[in-house]
């Protein structure tokens, strides 16, 4: 993994797409540009298309559930 930001969101009332939007939005506000990719735990993946503003979503068992690893 490269440099990035770890985001935690375990809100049960919000779907994965909106969680990703919140994480990417915060990343943009903090760093001034969009992350290149987001890595999530495989158990969080659903059948929906999760590409958010060009951010590619990948899975890895090294990332804990409800965590989003956003890379520069």
LOBAKOL-78024 format. One record per residue (C-alpha): residue number from 1; residue in one letter; chain; x, y, z. Coordinates in pm, whole numbers, plus 32768, in hexadecimal, padded with zeros to 4 digits. Layout:
N
{atom NUM, "A", "A", {X, Y, Z}} ...
END
This chain:
72
{atom 1, "X", "A", {8000, 8000, 8000}} {atom 2, "X", "A", {806E, 8161, 7FB6}} {atom 3, "X", "A", {8037, 829D, 807E}} {atom 4, "X", "A", {7ECF, 82F2, 80C0}} {atom 5, "X", "A", {7DBA, 8330, 81B9}} {atom 6, "X", "A", {7CF7, 8232, 8286}} {atom 7, "X", "A", {7B83, 827B, 82B0}} {atom 8, "X", "A", {7A9A, 81C0, 839E}} {atom 9, "X", "A", {7920, 81B5, 8369}} {atom 10, "X", "A", {7845, 80AE, 840D}} {atom 11, "X", "A", {76FA, 8167, 83E5}} {atom 12, "X", "A", {75F8, 8053, 83B2}} {atom 13, "X", "A", {74F8, 8146, 831D}} {atom 14, "X", "A", {75D3, 81A8, 81F4}} {atom 15, "X", "A", {7629, 80CC, 80C9}} {atom 16, "X", "A", {778A, 8092, 804E}} {atom 17, "X", "A", {776C, 8188, 7F2D}} {atom 18, "X", "A", {771A, 82A9, 8019}} {atom 19, "X", "A", {782A, 8245, 810D}} {atom 20, "X", "A", {7922, 8252, 7FF0}} {atom 21, "X", "A", {789C, 83A7, 7F85}} {atom 22, "X", "A", {78D0, 842C, 80E7}} {atom 23, "X", "A", {7A33, 83A5, 80F8}} {atom 24, "X", "A", {7A92, 8430, 7FA1}} {atom 25, "X", "A", {79EE, 857F, 7FF3}} {atom 26, "X", "A", {7AB6, 85A1, 8133}} {atom 27, "X", "A", {7BF6, 853B, 807F}} {atom 28, "X", "A", {7BBA, 8647, 7F75}} {atom 29, "X", "A", {7B74, 8750, 807D}} {atom 30, "X", "A", {7CAB, 86F6, 8147}} {atom 31, "X", "A", {7DA9, 86C4, 802E}} {atom 32, "X", "A", {7D16, 8790, 7F10}} {atom 33, "X", "A", {7D01, 8678, 7E11}} {atom 34, "X", "A", {7C56, 852A, 7DD7}} {atom 35, "X", "A", {7CF3, 83E1, 7E4C}} {atom 36, "X", "A", {7D61, 82F1, 7D3D}} {atom 37, "X", "A", {7CCB, 81B9, 7DDA}} {atom 38, "X", "A", {7C19, 8130, 7F0B}} {atom 39, "X", "A", {7C59, 7FDE, 7FAA}} {atom 40, "X", "A", {7B4B, 7F37, 807C}} {atom 41, "X", "A", {7B1F, 7DE5, 8125}} {atom 42, "X", "A", {7A8B, 7CDA, 803B}} {atom 43, "X", "A", {7960, 7CA5, 8122}} {atom 44, "X", "A", {78ED, 7E0A, 80DC}} {atom 45, "X", "A", {78DD, 7DDD, 7F63}} {atom 46, "X", "A", {7788, 7DCE, 7EC4}} {atom 47, "X", "A", {7713, 7DA6, 7D5E}} {atom 48, "X", "A", {76E7, 7F1C, 7D27}} {atom 49, "X", "A", {77D9, 7FEA, 7C58}} {atom 50, "X", "A", {78AC, 80AB, 7D51}} {atom 51, "X", "A", {7985, 8182, 7C71}} {atom 52, "X", "A", {795B, 82D9, 7D0C}} {atom 53, "X", "A", {79DE, 83FD, 7C3F}} {atom 54, "X", "A", {7AEC, 8324, 7BA8}} {atom 55, "X", "A", {7B58, 8286, 7CF3}} {atom 56, "X", "A", {7B95, 8115, 7CB5}} {atom 57, "X", "A", {7B23, 802A, 7DC8}} {atom 58, "X", "A", {7BEF, 7EF4, 7E1A}} {atom 59, "X", "A", {7BDC, 7DF3, 7F30}} {atom 60, "X", "A", {7CE1, 7D6D, 801F}} {atom 61, "X", "A", {7CC3, 7C98, 8156}} {atom 62, "X", "A", {7DD1, 7D77, 81F3}} {atom 63, "X", "A", {7CD1, 7E8E, 8216}} {atom 64, "X", "A", {7BDF, 7E5C, 8337}} {atom 65, "X", "A", {7A66, 7E60, 82FF}} {atom 66, "X", "A", {79CA, 7FBC, 8301}} {atom 67, "X", "A", {7B1C, 8059, 82B0}} {atom 68, "X", "A", {7B6E, 810B, 816B}} {atom 69, "X", "A", {7CDA, 8130, 8104}} {atom 70, "X", "A", {7CEA, 8258, 8013}} {atom 71, "X", "A", {7E33, 8271, 7F56}} {atom 72, "X", "A", {7ED8, 83A7, 7ECB}} 
END
